[in-house]
Amino acid sequence: MADEPARSPENVTRRSALRTGAAAGAGLAALGIGQGIAGAEPASGIGEDARSWPKPRGASMMGVPFEARDTVRIGIIGLGNRGASMLPLFLAVPNVRVTAVCDINAEFVAKASATITKAGHPAPATCTGGDHAYEQLVRRDDIDFVYLATPWEWHTPMALAAMRAGKHVGSECPIATTIPDMWELVNTSEQTRRHCLQLENCCYGKNELRVLRMAHEGLFGELLHGSGAYLHDLRELLFSDTYYQGQWRRAWHTKVNGDLYPTHGLGPVASYLDINRGDRLVRMTSMSTPALGLADYRAQHVPAGDPRWRERYVDGDVTMSLLQTEKGRVIHLVHGVSNPHPYSRLNHLAGTKGVFEDYPARIYLEPTHSHDTWGSFEDFKNYDHWLWKDIGPGPGGHGGMDYLMLYRLAQTIRLGLAPDMDVYDAAAWNAPFALSAMSVRLGGAPIPFPDFTRGRWKTPHPGTDSPKPG
Ligand SMILES: NC(=O)c1ccc[n+]([C@@H]2O[C@H](COP(=O)([O-])OP(=O)(O)OC[C@H]3O[C@@H](n4cnc5c(N)ncnc54)[C@H](O)[C@@H]3O)[C@@H](O)[C@H]2O)c1
């Protein structure tokens, strides 16, 4: 309409943003992924302003220390590709015991138990026999921290059950896929005083931690924008009969059109920009390309008559989002797993004094670099995080970041420190799953971001740029 102002972050009024949020809620409810988003009055109900924050059930969990203990006792739920590959890394961390393991697949449980005893550790308790066997594991009294590596749809119910049974919990990505579930994780963490973490291994990458240290030392000047992504050609794995148990991951591509895996890209960039520690995400807008890649792959590799021909893929091959922060900075977030593309998380940061870009790593900072010529990132290795200088890379797992994440997690528990990331980070990093689907459905409309901290986003508290414990 002629008198409708053009939509831009600057001129979207709160009222129009709220209208957008309410419409989006209705749209997502139809998609079956955003139940409750539009439910609360007087605002849109996603929690973007104080009037719509759900009532807190306890004090904030920011900076709350773990209770110190000599040995850290871990329970693992989900022993497929990820759980089974993380198990030896847990066993390699000093003073960690894996005391219980669970999977619906009894063979996987037996194999995990054998891995533990072969490593010279006591045999774990085992839980199997059905989708809810995990409830036995979370109730045990020999577990301090529950690690989840199950299909995405199980992460929230399992995390809630673990906290309600008195356990701290950390999940593989994404820990939640709807805004109401993210609020429920926040509320339950505050109520039970248990930590609920998105275990985002990419925050512990060598380049990511070096860039983070350099950003905090002021080498980039005032920070302006960054990019993060999950660009990973998963077509072969998504169509494998054996890789994802029950082929759960391809099923998501038939249900949601949006960024299905935001945290690998967003977690590190959110750390650079001190999100929840001085800045916060306020709105995002997303657009998806057509969904062609999986159907194209199926046409080439799946015989006619196979049940997979009944599937309709709706997730756009690439979803691109722009997220704006309270300080006006911009994050570019990309998801793409359905086309040929060399692996990349983009991992880019720019400020008033220069820029870093990854894949491959290169840097351009005044006054060192000039004349449009990138410099070597290795020249800045003295900025490496102490985890990489003194501990890493350790054994296996994405070049070492998996081990370092577990090492640091266990260290914070052992020493009774606050974790490097908390439930507010988990909610903020995962919100783009639901918000991108909402924005895509509304043709790229800006969607307000929930403030899961309930106004505490300026509070400085521990993050991944941690000091080395004495
Ligand atoms: N951070 C990373 O770099 C990284 C890498 C790979 C996978 N992941 C994440 O790890 C998670 C698991 O992925 P995966 O590749 O291992 O999938 P997978 O299918 O190989 O493993 C999932 C396991 O969960 C089990 N399971 C399913 N329902 C269960 C239930 N109700 N109770 C107990 N066990 C149950 C399955 O039997 C299976 O063994 C996903 O969230 C994925 O996105 C993260």
The ligand as an SDF file (V2000), in Angstrom:
LIG
                    3D

 44 48  0  0  0  0  0  0  0  0999 V2000
   28.3240  -30.5270   17.7730 N   0  0  0  0  0  0  0  0  0  0  0  0
   28.6470  -31.2250   16.7060 C   0  0  0  0  0  0  0  0  0  0  0  0
   29.6700  -30.9840   16.0740 O   0  0  0  0  0  0  0  0  0  0  0  0
   27.7480  -32.3490   16.2860 C   0  0  0  0  0  0  0  0  0  0  0  0
   28.1940  -33.3040   15.3610 C   0  0  0  0  0  0  0  0  0  0  0  0
   27.3250  -34.3340   15.0240 C   0  0  0  0  0  0  0  0  0  0  0  0
   26.0430  -34.3810   15.5710 C   0  0  0  0  0  0  0  0  0  0  0  0
   25.6420  -33.4380   16.4500 N   0  0  0  0  0  0  0  0  0  0  0  0
   24.3090  -33.4670   17.0750 C   0  0  0  0  0  0  0  0  0  0  0  0
   24.2540  -34.6240   17.8850 O   0  0  0  0  0  0  0  0  0  0  0  0
   22.9100  -35.0830   17.9850 C   0  0  0  0  0  0  0  0  0  0  0  0
   22.8500  -36.5570   17.6060 C   0  0  0  0  0  0  0  0  0  0  0  0
   23.2300  -36.7060   16.2470 O   0  0  0  0  0  0  0  0  0  0  0  0
   23.8040  -38.0970   15.6950 P   0  0  0  0  0  0  0  0  0  0  0  0
   24.4620  -37.8150   14.4010 O   0  0  0  0  0  0  0  0  0  0  0  0
   24.6000  -38.7760   16.7520 O   0  0  0  0  0  0  0  0  0  0  0  0
   22.4430  -38.8970   15.4340 O   0  0  0  0  0  0  0  0  0  0  0  0
   22.2510  -40.4810   15.5630 P   0  0  0  0  0  0  0  0  0  0  0  0
   20.9670  -40.7980   14.9250 O   0  0  0  0  0  0  0  0  0  0  0  0
   23.4950  -41.1690   15.0850 O   0  0  0  0  0  0  0  0  0  0  0  0
   22.1940  -40.7110   17.1370 O   0  0  0  0  0  0  0  0  0  0  0  0
   21.0710  -40.4420   17.9120 C   0  0  0  0  0  0  0  0  0  0  0  0
   20.9710  -41.5410   18.9560 C   0  0  0  0  0  0  0  0  0  0  0  0
   19.8920  -41.2400   19.8430 O   0  0  0  0  0  0  0  0  0  0  0  0
   19.2180  -42.4580   20.1130 C   0  0  0  0  0  0  0  0  0  0  0  0
   17.8580  -42.1460   20.5780 N   0  0  0  0  0  0  0  0  0  0  0  0
   16.7920  -41.7480   19.8540 C   0  0  0  0  0  0  0  0  0  0  0  0
   15.7310  -41.5510   20.6610 N   0  0  0  0  0  0  0  0  0  0  0  0
   16.1420  -41.8320   21.9150 C   0  0  0  0  0  0  0  0  0  0  0  0
   15.4970  -41.8470   23.1890 C   0  0  0  0  0  0  0  0  0  0  0  0
   14.2150  -41.4820   23.3360 N   0  0  0  0  0  0  0  0  0  0  0  0
   16.2190  -42.2280   24.2780 N   0  0  0  0  0  0  0  0  0  0  0  0
   17.5390  -42.5780   24.1470 C   0  0  0  0  0  0  0  0  0  0  0  0
   18.1830  -42.5940   22.9750 N   0  0  0  0  0  0  0  0  0  0  0  0
   17.5010  -42.2200   21.8750 C   0  0  0  0  0  0  0  0  0  0  0  0
   19.2690  -43.2220   18.8080 C   0  0  0  0  0  0  0  0  0  0  0  0
   19.0550  -44.6070   18.9910 O   0  0  0  0  0  0  0  0  0  0  0  0
   20.6760  -42.9090   18.3270 C   0  0  0  0  0  0  0  0  0  0  0  0
   21.6100  -43.8540   18.7830 O   0  0  0  0  0  0  0  0  0  0  0  0
   22.1080  -34.1740   17.0700 C   0  0  0  0  0  0  0  0  0  0  0  0
   21.5790  -33.1220   17.8290 O   0  0  0  0  0  0  0  0  0  0  0  0
   23.1430  -33.6270   16.1210 C   0  0  0  0  0  0  0  0  0  0  0  0
   22.7460  -32.4100   15.5530 O   0  0  0  0  0  0  0  0  0  0  0  0
   26.4800  -32.4170   16.8160 C   0  0  0  0  0  0  0  0  0  0  0  0
  1  2  1  0
  2  3  2  0
  2  4  1  0
  4  5  1  0
  4 44  2  0
  5  6  2  0
  6  7  1  0
  7  8  2  0
  8  9  1  0
  8 44  1  0
  9 10  1  0
  9 42  1  0
 10 11  1  0
 11 12  1  0
 11 40  1  0
 12 13  1  0
 13 14  1  0
 14 15  2  0
 14 16  1  0
 14 17  1  0
 17 18  1  0
 18 19  2  0
 18 20  1  0
 18 21  1  0
 21 22  1  0
 22 23  1  0
 23 24  1  0
 23 38  1  0
 24 25  1  0
 25 26  1  0
 25 36  1  0
 26 27  1  0
 26 35  1  0
 27 28  2  0
 28 29  1  0
 29 30  1  0
 29 35  2  0
 30 31  1  0
 30 32  2  0
 32 33  1  0
 33 34  2  0
 34 35  1  0
 36 37  1  0
 36 38  1  0
 38 39  1  0
 40 41  1  0
 40 42  1  0
 42 43  1  0
M  CHG  2   8   1  16  -1
M  END
$$$$
